[in-house]
Amino acid sequence: MNTHQIRFIIFICSYFLCGNFLKAQNSQPNIVFIFSDDHAYQAISAYHEDRKLIQTPHIDRIAEEGMRFDRCLVTNSICGPSRATVLTGTYSHINGFYNNTTSRFDGSQITFPKLLQNVGYQTAIIGKWHLESEPTGFNFWQILIGQGVYYNAPMILNGKKIKTNGYITDTITDTSLKWLETRDKSKPFLLMCQNKAPHRGWEPALNNLNYDNDRIYPEPQTLFDDYSGRGVAEHNQDMMIAKPGKFGLNDLDLKLITPTDLNPEQRKIWDSYYEPRNAAFRAEHLSGRALVKWKYQRYMHDYLATVLSVDQGVAKILDYLDKNNLSKNTIVVYSSDQGFYLGEHGWLDKRWIFEESLRAPLMIRWPGVIKPGSINHNIVSNLDFAETFLDAAGVKQPERMQGRSLMPLMRGEEPKDWRTAFYYQYYEYPRPHHVMPHYGIITDRYKLVQFYGTKNNYTELFDLKNDPRELLSVYNNTTYSTIQKSLSQELINLRKELKVPDKTTSSAFGKEDL
């Protein structure tokens, strides 16, 4: 074999090797992760069950063209810890972010955006961050300061403070679209578009103020729950619509006070909508149940109006992907940092292991991989998001991560060893909302919950089949003695498997008000 022949063989091998490498690069899917704050699954029409609160056709489109997950459970139902779990694929006791009041995210730890960067992805996060430290692992970031505000929000752009004008959901969406347009189009990308809405404050966009024509919303069956059949934690919380408390619905939440983030022009439109309605409310001098019902209606109007803006933003992003021929090779995910109470049990907020708080919406679209209109009932989690994105990009999951890739489920396959039980732990106490720390195990039918860390420690057991609204603890009921013993042991095993410390340090508990 002469020199020319050897060079030719080397050229041919290099050509095909290079071609396969480029093909692998080009086959790496783009990822658009749309993440909202406190978006209850009850407020997405794809999940409508006993109440039909709102139509969200554009969010629904992700489910219609992909897969809807009906049992997406979070590890710790609160904003910052959930975001830390999404980034790291780990529980709070591993990533170190326990609560919204004293925790600070360690940006030096392994995160999935960093690992995607390592294999050539461009990465961007736009919107709510809420982890105290600066983002790492992103080529571009424009984040809200803390919780952020709905109008004319100050933000931080790659380390520099800026002031924006207009409604925050529009700002986050439009900035995301601008980044998509100006990115390096030769590389795959990860876009994390993270809305503030529908977080508390629930300030609607001006163009959506009268979207429902003063509709009367259906009330949840448990709006006037008296918490009988349950323990001290459920009785002593501070998150009721009926009682103002320190963290119940206040005049600012109810728009009886005008928000301070509006400019004069915005305020004029705002007041023209709310003030006549507020005057009519004050003239009625409501009290008792009638007052609770009015508060619920105002809460629903405002909360759902902010959801409407999110749905409108999703429409813009999906349209952009379609118009730029990106839809086919882009994974689109819609989810929220946890569930949220829309009057169930008379509550607002989240935190609990109970269904409305524990269960987050999750929809994923990936043409050619996910069968359109699929519905999945397996127990999945925000713990699995990082692993899923890495798997889709062909990146090995680090041993540190504690979740599993959803890729088999997305293909319509169910691994024989898929989880049948899930571990949950909430830490932040006593403020805000005075929800006692608790941990527990969830299966398809049961929940065993241990309230800990206070002088009122106790355990509850719920049978979701016979008691789907979780109104009666059957702990120590002899009918459930076998399942109680089995769940107790399984909870011990899960804590050991997940390396949960036997004792929780005091720094894990929240001590300051939001």
SVG drawing of the C-alpha trace seen along z (x, -y; Angstrom):
<svg xmlns="http://www.w3.org/2000/svg" viewBox="-75 -59 79 65">
<polyline fill="none" stroke="black" stroke-width="0.4" points="0.0,0.0 1.6,-3.3 1.5,-6.7 -1.4,-8.0 -3.5,-5.0 -2.9,-5.4 -3.8,-9.1 -6.9,-8.3 -8.0,-5.7 -7.3,-8.3 -9.3,-10.9 -12.3,-8.5 -12.2,-7.5 -11.9,-11.1 -14.8,-12.1 -17.2,-9.5 -16.0,-10.0 -16.4,-13.8 -19.8,-13.3 -21.0,-11.1 -19.8,-13.6 -21.6,-16.4 -24.7,-14.3 -24.6,-13.5 -24.2,-17.2 -27.1,-18.1 -29.3,-15.4 -28.9,-16.9 -32.3,-18.4 -32.9,-22.0 -34.6,-22.3 -37.2,-25.0 -38.1,-24.8 -41.1,-27.0 -41.4,-27.2 -44.0,-29.1 -44.3,-30.0 -47.1,-28.6 -49.1,-27.4 -51.7,-24.9 -52.6,-22.0 -56.2,-22.9 -55.6,-26.2 -54.7,-24.4 -57.6,-23.2 -55.7,-20.1 -56.0,-19.0 -59.6,-20.0 -61.3,-17.7 -64.2,-18.8 -63.8,-22.6 -63.3,-24.3 -61.6,-27.5 -59.8,-28.6 -59.0,-27.8 -55.3,-27.5 -55.3,-26.4 -51.6,-27.1 -50.3,-25.3 -52.7,-22.5 -51.2,-22.4 -47.9,-21.0 -49.9,-18.1 -52.0,-17.6 -48.9,-17.3 -46.9,-15.5 -47.4,-13.9 -49.3,-15.0 -47.9,-13.7 -50.6,-13.3 -48.4,-12.4 -45.5,-14.8 -44.6,-15.2 -42.1,-17.7 -39.5,-17.0 -40.1,-20.1 -43.1,-22.3 -41.6,-25.8 -40.1,-28.0 -36.4,-28.2 -35.9,-24.6 -37.8,-23.4 -35.6,-25.4 -32.5,-24.0 -33.8,-20.5 -34.5,-21.2 -30.9,-22.4 -29.2,-19.7 -31.4,-16.6 -31.0,-16.3 -33.1,-16.7 -32.7,-19.7 -30.4,-17.9 -28.0,-17.2 -28.0,-20.6 -28.2,-22.6 -31.2,-24.8 -33.9,-24.0 -36.0,-27.2 -36.7,-30.6 -35.5,-32.5 -32.0,-31.5 -30.8,-29.3 -28.3,-30.4 -27.6,-28.3 -24.1,-27.0 -23.4,-27.8 -20.2,-25.7 -22.1,-22.4 -22.9,-20.2 -26.0,-21.4 -27.4,-20.2 -26.9,-23.5 -23.2,-23.3 -23.1,-19.8 -25.0,-20.8 -22.5,-23.7 -19.7,-21.1 -21.1,-19.4 -21.7,-22.5 -25.1,-23.8 -25.8,-27.5 -27.7,-28.1 -29.9,-30.9 -32.1,-31.6 -34.6,-34.4 -37.1,-35.4 -37.4,-34.3 -34.2,-32.8 -34.9,-33.2 -31.8,-31.4 -29.9,-34.4 -26.5,-33.7 -25.8,-34.6 -26.6,-32.0 -23.8,-29.7 -23.7,-27.5 -25.5,-30.0 -24.2,-32.0 -26.9,-34.5 -29.0,-35.4 -31.5,-38.1 -33.2,-37.5 -35.6,-39.1 -34.3,-40.4 -35.7,-38.2 -39.4,-37.6 -39.6,-40.4 -42.6,-42.6 -45.3,-42.4 -44.8,-45.9 -41.7,-47.7 -39.5,-45.2 -35.8,-45.8 -33.8,-42.8 -30.1,-41.7 -28.7,-41.2 -25.5,-39.2 -24.5,-40.8 -25.7,-44.4 -28.9,-45.8 -31.4,-47.1 -34.9,-48.5 -37.6,-47.1 -40.9,-48.7 -44.2,-47.0 -45.7,-43.7 -43.3,-41.1 -44.7,-38.1 -44.4,-40.0 -40.9,-41.1 -39.8,-37.5 -41.4,-36.1 -40.1,-38.9 -36.6,-38.6 -36.7,-34.9 -37.7,-35.4 -35.0,-38.0 -32.4,-35.6 -33.7,-32.8 -33.3,-35.1 -29.8,-36.3 -28.3,-33.1 -25.6,-31.2 -27.8,-29.2 -25.1,-26.6 -25.4,-25.2 -28.1,-23.4 -29.6,-25.5 -31.2,-25.3 -33.7,-28.1 -35.1,-28.3 -38.0,-30.7 -39.1,-31.2 -42.2,-33.2 -43.0,-35.1 -46.7,-34.5 -48.9,-33.3 -47.0,-34.0 -48.6,-35.9 -49.5,-39.5 -51.5,-38.1 -51.4,-41.4 -53.1,-40.9 -51.9,-42.5 -53.9,-45.6 -55.3,-44.1 -56.6,-41.1 -58.3,-43.0 -61.8,-42.3 -61.1,-39.0 -63.8,-37.0 -66.6,-39.6 -67.0,-39.2 -67.6,-35.5 -68.6,-33.7 -66.1,-30.8 -67.1,-27.4 -66.0,-26.9 -64.0,-23.9 -65.9,-21.5 -63.5,-22.0 -63.5,-25.8 -64.9,-25.7 -62.9,-22.8 -62.8,-22.6 -59.8,-20.3 -61.5,-17.7 -60.0,-14.3 -56.5,-15.7 -53.9,-17.0 -52.5,-20.2 -50.5,-21.1 -53.6,-21.5 -55.4,-23.5 -52.5,-25.8 -51.3,-27.0 -51.5,-30.6 -52.6,-30.4 -56.4,-30.7 -58.6,-32.8 -61.1,-33.2 -58.6,-34.6 -56.2,-37.4 -53.6,-36.3 -50.1,-37.6 -49.9,-35.7 -53.6,-35.1 -55.2,-37.2 -54.5,-40.9 -55.8,-44.1 -53.0,-44.3 -53.6,-40.7 -57.3,-41.6 -56.6,-44.8 -58.2,-46.9 -54.9,-48.8 -53.3,-49.7 -49.9,-48.1 -46.9,-50.5 -45.1,-49.2 -47.5,-50.8 -46.6,-54.0 -49.2,-56.8 -50.6,-55.7 -50.8,-52.1 -52.4,-53.1 -55.1,-55.0 -56.3,-52.0 -55.9,-49.8 -58.0,-52.0 -60.7,-52.4 -61.3,-48.7 -60.9,-47.9 -62.2,-51.0 -65.9,-50.7 -65.8,-47.1 -64.1,-47.9 -66.6,-50.6 -69.5,-48.1 -67.8,-45.6 -67.3,-48.1 -70.9,-49.2 -72.1,-45.6 -70.3,-45.3 -69.9,-41.6 -69.0,-39.2 -68.7,-35.5 -69.1,-33.1 -70.3,-35.8 -67.0,-37.6 -65.0,-34.4 -66.9,-33.8 -66.1,-37.3 -62.4,-36.9 -62.3,-33.6 -63.9,-35.2 -61.4,-38.1 -58.5,-35.7 -59.6,-33.6 -60.1,-36.5 -56.6,-37.8 -54.8,-34.5 -56.3,-33.2 -55.8,-36.5 -52.0,-36.1 -52.3,-32.5 -53.9,-33.8 -50.9,-36.0 -48.6,-33.0 -50.7,-31.1 -50.4,-34.0 -46.7,-33.9 -46.5,-30.2 -48.3,-30.8 -45.6,-33.3 -42.8,-30.8 -44.5,-27.9 -45.3,-30.1 -41.7,-31.2 -40.5,-27.6 -42.9,-26.7 -42.1,-29.7 -38.3,-29.0 -38.5,-25.3 -37.3,-24.5 -40.3,-22.5 -39.3,-19.1 -35.9,-19.0 -36.9,-20.9 -38.1,-19.5 -40.7,-21.8 -41.5,-21.4 -44.1,-23.2 -44.1,-22.9 -44.3,-24.8 -42.1,-24.8 -44.9,-23.1 -48.7,-23.0 -50.8,-25.6 -54.0,-25.9 -56.9,-27.6 -59.2,-27.6 -59.1,-23.9 -59.2,-23.4 -59.8,-27.1 -56.1,-27.7 -53.8,-29.6 -50.1,-28.9 -48.4,-25.4 -45.8,-23.7 -47.8,-20.6 -47.4,-17.0 -51.1,-17.1 -52.1,-16.8 -52.8,-20.4 -49.4,-21.4 -47.4,-18.3 -48.5,-17.8 -47.1,-20.0 -48.3,-20.2 -45.9,-18.7 -46.3,-18.5 -43.6,-17.6 -43.6,-17.7 -40.9,-16.1 -42.1,-15.3 -41.0,-11.9 -40.3,-10.7 -43.5,-11.3 -46.8,-10.1 -49.2,-13.1 -51.9,-13.1 -50.2,-10.6 -51.0,-10.6 -48.7,-9.1 -49.7,-8.1 -46.4,-7.0 -44.9,-8.8 -42.4,-11.3 -40.8,-14.4 -39.0,-17.6 -36.1,-15.5 -36.1,-13.9 -35.9,-16.9 -32.1,-17.3 -31.5,-13.6 -34.0,-13.8 -32.4,-16.7 -28.9,-15.1 -30.2,-11.8 -31.8,-13.6 -28.5,-15.3 -26.5,-12.1 -24.8,-13.1 -24.1,-10.6 -26.0,-11.2 -23.7,-12.1 -23.8,-9.7 -24.7,-12.6 -28.1,-13.0 -31.0,-11.2 -33.7,-11.2 -34.2,-9.2 -34.5,-10.1 -38.1,-10.3 -37.0,-9.2 -38.4,-5.7 -41.8,-7.0 -41.7,-9.6 -41.2,-6.8 -44.2,-4.9 -42.1,-2.4 -42.4,-1.6 -39.2,-0.3 -40.0,2.6 -38.1,0.9 -39.8,-2.5 -40.5,-4.0 -43.7,-3.1 -43.0,-5.2 -41.7,-8.8 -40.1,-10.7 -41.1,-14.3 -39.7,-16.7 -40.6,-20.2 -38.5,-22.3 -39.5,-26.0 -40.8,-26.8 -42.3,-28.8 -42.5,-31.6 -44.1,-32.1 -47.5,-30.4 -46.6,-28.3 -46.7,-25.0 -45.0,-22.4 -42.0,-20.6 -42.8,-17.2 -41.6,-14.3 -43.4,-11.3 -43.8,-8.7 -46.3,-8.7 -47.6,-5.8 -50.3,-5.5 -52.9,-5.1 -51.4,-6.1 -49.5,-8.8 -47.7,-8.4 -46.7,-11.7 -44.4,-12.4 -44.6,-15.9 -41.4,-16.6 -39.1,-19.2 -41.6,-20.7 -43.1,-19.6 -46.2,-18.5 -44.7,-15.7 -47.2,-13.2 -48.0,-10.9 -50.8,-10.8 -51.9,-8.2 -54.2,-8.9 -56.0,-6.6 -56.3,-8.5 -58.6,-5.9 -61.3,-6.2 -60.4,-9.8 -59.1,-11.7 -59.5,-15.1 -57.3,-13.9 -59.9,-14.8 -59.3,-12.0 -56.1,-10.5 -56.5,-6.7 -53.2,-6.4 -53.5,-3.7 -56.8,-2.5 -56.6,1.2 -58.0,1.7 -54.8,0.2 -52.3,1.8 -50.6,3.9 -50.2,1.1 -49.1,-1.3 -46.3,1.1 -45.2,1.6 -45.2,-2.1 -43.3,-2.9 -40.5,-0.5 -40.5,-1.7 -40.1,-5.2 -37.1,-4.2 -35.6,-2.5 -36.2,-5.5 -34.5,-7.9 -31.5,-5.6 -31.4,-5.2 -31.6,-8.9 -29.0,-9.6 -31.4,-11.8 -29.7,-12.9 -31.3,-11.5 -31.3,-15.0 -32.0,-18.2 -29.8,-21.2 -31.4,-24.4 -30.3,-26.3 -32.7,-24.2 -35.7,-25.9 -36.8,-29.3 -36.7,-32.0 -37.5,-35.3 -40.6,-36.6 -40.7,-36.7"/>
</svg>
